[in-house]
Amino acid sequence: MGKGLLFFCCACCILVLTIINLSIGPIISGKVGNDAINNLNFYWGTANCKMYADLYDADTDPDNVKKYTSKRIKDECTRKKAMHDMEYTSFIFDIVIGFVCGLLGLLHIFDLKKDFVSNTGLIGLICGVVGFVFSLVYAIFNGLVYTNYYNYANIVYKRDGDGVYAEWKGDKYECLFYEKAENSHSYFATYADLIKKQYNYQSDFYGNAEKGCVGDPDDCVGEEYIGSSIQPNIIDGSDCKKLYASLETGVTNKDISDRFLTALILTLFVCLANIGLALFGFLLFRTPGDF
């Protein structure tokens, strides 16, 4: 397979994968992008991250507290806003790269504009490098948001694979997702967690609800244990050694998580295609006669 055909294939790969990304991107599709932090509207695209940075600078709490409060909000604002901007920027730029380079490659395949091959190679080299940088930056911010944060406007509490968030230990319930007193975020499922079965409808979880052992995970937030006022055998007369979160009735959570993950994976493939475009563009620039 000649360098010219490989150049064309890389451009087509960028174009096709980015078109798919445009249809599933979590922000472009409107599935995420609007939160409410501390009762303040937080639209990712227009968030005032400078304000959160100033609040962090003015925060006099110890560093181990600021890590989970003002610093976390400052970092979260920066990362979510960057992901928003880069999702639009990288996707649009890759569409243009794929279309332009693909069209030029197609013309040369049909022996048209052969005297322009060297320029096509230079265009491919530049576009491939810039496209790789933009796509890689988007992938990094997507991964950071996906694995670390959640939607404040639609909080989902963590639970294990059986839907349990607390277990009876001695004379009280132990909260399973307690990490440290300063970290109240450990109780909430991140976008990456939402793909798991316990955060979406599962018919086999109905048995837990019928036992009457469904509690309120909010009781655990900020706490390592729930007080002994709730004891086994008093909820509908059932043996509640474990407390379950309410049954999820839809699969919206999985849809959101799938969009993050799919866009991330496809973007990594786009990064590889951009590397190929730059490489074969360089080779065509050096030896245009080998198209």
C-alpha positions as CSV (number, residue, x, y, z in Angstrom):
1,M,0.0,0.0,0.0
2,G,1.5,3.3,-1.1
3,K,2.1,6.3,1.1
4,G,-0.6,8.3,-0.7
5,L,-3.2,5.7,0.0
6,L,-2.2,5.4,3.7
7,F,-2.4,9.2,3.9
8,F,-5.9,9.1,2.5
9,C,-6.9,6.3,4.9
10,C,-5.7,8.2,7.9
11,A,-7.7,11.3,6.8
12,C,-10.8,9.2,6.3
13,C,-10.4,7.6,9.7
14,I,-10.2,11.0,11.3
15,L,-13.3,12.2,9.5
16,V,-15.4,9.1,10.2
17,L,-14.5,8.7,13.9
18,T,-15.0,12.4,14.5
19,I,-18.4,12.4,12.9
20,I,-19.3,9.6,15.3
21,N,-17.9,11.6,18.2
22,L,-20.1,14.6,17.2
23,S,-23.2,12.5,17.6
24,I,-22.3,11.0,21.0
25,G,-20.1,13.6,22.7
26,P,-21.4,14.0,26.3
27,I,-21.4,17.8,26.1
28,I,-22.4,18.3,22.5
29,S,-25.3,15.9,22.9
30,G,-26.4,18.0,26.0
31,K,-26.2,15.0,28.4
32,V,-23.9,17.0,30.7
33,G,-22.7,20.5,30.9
34,N,-24.9,22.2,33.5
35,D,-24.3,21.8,37.2
36,A,-25.1,23.7,40.4
37,I,-22.2,24.1,42.8
38,N,-22.9,25.6,46.2
39,N,-26.3,26.8,44.9
40,L,-24.6,28.6,42.0
41,N,-25.4,27.8,38.4
42,F,-22.4,26.2,36.8
43,Y,-22.6,26.0,33.0
44,W,-19.4,24.4,31.9
45,G,-18.9,26.6,28.9
46,T,-19.3,30.0,30.7
47,A,-18.2,29.0,34.2
48,N,-16.3,31.8,36.1
49,C,-13.3,29.8,37.2
50,K,-11.5,33.0,38.2
51,M,-14.1,33.4,41.0
52,Y,-13.4,29.9,42.3
53,A,-9.7,30.5,42.1
54,D,-10.2,33.7,44.2
55,L,-12.3,31.8,46.7
56,Y,-9.5,29.2,47.0
57,D,-6.9,32.0,47.6
58,A,-9.0,33.5,50.3
59,D,-9.7,30.2,52.0
60,T,-8.0,30.0,55.4
61,D,-8.9,26.4,56.1
62,P,-6.1,23.8,56.5
63,D,-4.8,22.3,53.3
64,N,-6.3,18.9,54.1
65,V,-9.7,20.6,54.2
66,K,-9.2,22.9,51.2
67,K,-8.2,19.8,49.1
68,Y,-11.9,18.7,49.2
69,T,-13.6,22.1,49.2
70,S,-12.3,25.2,47.6
71,K,-9.3,23.6,45.8
72,R,-11.5,20.8,44.4
73,I,-14.1,23.2,43.1
74,K,-11.4,25.4,41.5
75,D,-9.8,22.4,39.8
76,E,-13.2,21.0,38.8
77,C,-14.3,24.2,37.2
78,T,-11.0,24.4,35.2
79,R,-11.2,20.9,34.0
80,K,-14.9,20.9,33.1
81,K,-14.6,24.2,31.3
82,A,-11.5,22.9,29.4
83,M,-13.3,19.7,28.4
84,H,-16.3,21.7,27.2
85,D,-14.1,24.0,25.1
86,M,-11.9,21.2,23.7
87,E,-14.8,19.0,22.8
88,Y,-16.1,21.6,20.4
89,T,-12.6,22.7,19.3
90,S,-11.0,19.3,18.7
91,F,-14.1,17.8,17.0
92,I,-14.6,20.7,14.6
93,F,-10.9,20.9,13.8
94,D,-10.6,17.1,13.2
95,I,-13.7,17.3,10.9
96,V,-11.9,20.0,8.8
97,I,-8.6,18.0,8.8
98,G,-10.3,14.8,7.8
99,F,-12.3,16.4,5.0
100,V,-9.5,18.6,3.5
101,C,-6.7,16.0,3.7
102,G,-9.1,13.3,2.5
103,L,-10.2,15.4,-0.5
104,L,-6.6,16.2,-1.4
105,G,-5.6,12.6,-1.1
106,L,-8.5,11.4,-3.2
107,L,-7.6,13.9,-6.0
108,H,-4.0,12.6,-6.1
109,I,-5.2,8.9,-6.1
110,F,-7.0,9.8,-9.3
111,D,-3.8,11.3,-10.7
112,L,-5.1,14.9,-10.4
113,K,-3.0,17.8,-9.2
114,K,0.1,15.6,-9.0
115,D,2.3,18.7,-8.9
116,F,0.6,19.6,-5.6
117,V,1.6,16.4,-3.8
118,S,4.5,18.1,-1.9
119,N,2.2,20.8,-0.6
120,T,-0.4,18.2,0.3
121,G,2.2,16.4,2.4
122,L,3.1,19.6,4.2
123,I,-0.6,20.3,4.9
124,G,-1.0,16.8,6.2
125,L,2.1,17.1,8.4
126,I,0.9,20.4,10.0
127,C,-2.7,19.3,10.3
128,G,-1.7,16.0,11.8
129,V,0.5,17.6,14.5
130,V,-2.1,20.2,15.4
131,G,-5.0,17.6,15.3
132,F,-3.0,15.3,17.6
133,V,-2.4,18.0,20.2
134,F,-6.0,19.1,20.2
135,S,-7.3,15.5,20.4
136,L,-4.9,14.5,23.1
137,V,-5.7,17.5,25.3
138,Y,-9.4,16.7,24.9
139,A,-8.8,13.0,25.8
140,I,-6.9,14.1,29.0
141,F,-9.6,16.4,30.2
142,N,-12.3,13.9,29.3
143,G,-10.5,11.3,31.4
144,L,-10.0,13.6,34.4
145,V,-13.7,14.6,34.5
146,Y,-14.9,11.1,33.8
147,T,-13.0,9.5,36.6
148,N,-13.1,12.2,39.3
149,Y,-16.3,14.2,39.1
150,Y,-20.1,13.9,39.1
151,N,-23.1,16.0,38.2
152,Y,-24.2,18.2,41.2
153,A,-27.6,18.7,39.7
154,N,-28.3,14.9,39.6
155,I,-26.3,13.3,42.4
156,V,-26.1,9.5,42.5
157,Y,-25.0,7.9,45.8
158,K,-22.4,5.2,45.7
159,R,-23.4,1.6,46.5
160,D,-21.7,-1.8,46.0
161,G,-22.6,-4.3,43.3
162,D,-25.7,-5.5,45.3
163,G,-26.9,-1.9,45.9
164,V,-25.7,-1.8,49.5
165,Y,-24.4,1.4,51.0
166,A,-24.2,0.5,54.7
167,E,-23.8,-2.7,56.8
168,W,-24.6,-3.4,60.4
169,K,-21.5,-3.6,62.5
170,G,-22.0,-4.2,66.3
171,D,-24.6,-1.6,67.3
172,K,-24.6,0.7,64.3
173,Y,-24.4,0.8,60.5
174,E,-21.0,1.3,58.9
175,C,-21.0,3.5,55.8
176,L,-19.1,1.5,53.1
177,F,-17.8,4.5,51.2
178,Y,-16.4,6.6,54.0
179,E,-12.8,7.6,53.4
180,K,-12.0,10.5,55.7
181,A,-14.0,13.2,57.5
182,E,-12.9,15.9,55.2
183,N,-13.9,14.1,52.0
184,S,-17.7,14.2,51.5
185,H,-17.3,13.5,47.8
186,S,-16.4,9.8,48.4
187,Y,-20.1,9.0,48.8
188,F,-21.1,10.1,45.3
189,A,-20.7,8.1,42.1
190,T,-18.5,9.6,39.4
191,Y,-19.3,9.6,35.7
192,A,-17.1,6.5,35.4
193,D,-19.1,4.7,38.1
194,L,-22.4,5.2,36.4
195,I,-21.7,2.5,33.8
196,K,-22.0,-0.2,36.5
197,K,-25.1,-2.3,36.9
198,Q,-26.0,-1.0,40.4
199,Y,-26.5,2.5,39.1
200,N,-29.0,1.4,36.4
201,Y,-32.2,-0.7,36.3
202,Q,-31.7,-4.3,37.4
203,S,-34.7,-6.5,37.9
204,D,-32.8,-8.7,40.5
205,F,-32.6,-5.7,42.8
206,Y,-36.4,-5.8,43.4
207,G,-35.9,-8.5,46.0
208,N,-33.9,-6.0,48.2
209,A,-36.7,-3.4,48.0
210,E,-39.3,-6.0,48.9
211,K,-37.4,-6.8,52.1
212,G,-38.0,-3.2,53.3
213,C,-34.2,-2.7,53.8
214,V,-34.0,0.4,51.6
215,G,-32.6,3.4,53.4
216,D,-31.4,6.9,52.6
217,P,-27.7,7.1,51.5
218,D,-27.7,10.8,52.4
219,D,-27.6,9.7,56.1
220,C,-24.0,8.5,55.4
221,V,-22.7,11.7,53.8
222,G,-19.9,13.1,56.1
223,E,-20.3,10.2,58.5
224,E,-18.5,6.9,59.1
225,Y,-21.4,5.4,60.9
226,I,-25.2,5.8,61.1
227,G,-26.5,6.0,64.6
228,S,-28.1,3.0,66.3
229,S,-31.6,4.5,66.1
230,I,-32.0,2.4,62.9
231,Q,-31.5,-1.3,63.9
232,P,-32.0,-4.6,62.2
233,N,-35.4,-6.2,62.4
234,I,-37.4,-3.0,62.8
235,I,-37.8,-2.0,59.1
236,D,-41.0,-3.8,58.0
237,G,-40.0,-6.6,60.4
238,S,-37.1,-7.6,58.1
239,D,-33.6,-8.7,59.0
240,C,-31.8,-5.6,57.7
241,K,-28.1,-6.4,58.2
242,K,-27.5,-4.3,55.1
243,L,-29.1,-1.1,53.9
244,Y,-29.8,-0.7,50.2
245,A,-30.1,2.4,48.0
246,S,-33.4,3.0,46.2
247,L,-33.9,1.0,43.0
248,E,-32.9,2.7,39.8
249,T,-35.7,2.7,37.3
250,G,-33.9,3.8,34.2
251,V,-30.6,3.4,32.2
252,T,-29.9,7.1,31.9
253,N,-26.8,6.9,34.0
254,K,-25.2,4.2,31.8
255,D,-26.0,6.3,28.7
256,I,-24.1,9.3,30.2
257,S,-21.1,7.1,31.2
258,D,-21.1,5.3,27.8
259,R,-20.9,8.6,26.0
260,F,-17.9,9.8,28.0
261,L,-16.1,6.5,27.6
262,T,-16.9,6.1,23.9
263,A,-15.8,9.6,23.0
264,L,-12.6,9.1,25.0
265,I,-11.7,5.8,23.2
266,L,-12.6,7.2,19.7
267,T,-10.5,10.3,20.4
268,L,-7.5,8.1,21.2
269,F,-7.9,6.4,17.9
270,V,-8.2,9.8,16.3
271,C,-4.9,10.7,17.9
272,L,-3.3,7.7,16.3
273,A,-4.8,8.6,12.9
274,N,-3.4,12.1,13.3
275,I,0.1,10.7,14.0
276,G,-0.3,8.6,10.8
277,L,-1.4,11.6,8.8
278,A,1.6,13.7,10.0
279,L,4.0,10.8,9.3
280,F,2.8,10.1,5.8
281,G,2.4,13.8,5.1
282,F,6.1,14.2,6.0
283,L,7.1,11.3,3.7
284,L,5.0,12.8,0.8
285,F,6.6,16.2,1.4
286,R,10.1,14.7,1.2
287,T,9.4,12.3,-1.8
288,P,6.3,13.5,-3.6
289,G,7.1,11.1,-6.5
290,D,6.3,8.1,-4.3
291,F,2.6,8.9,-3.9
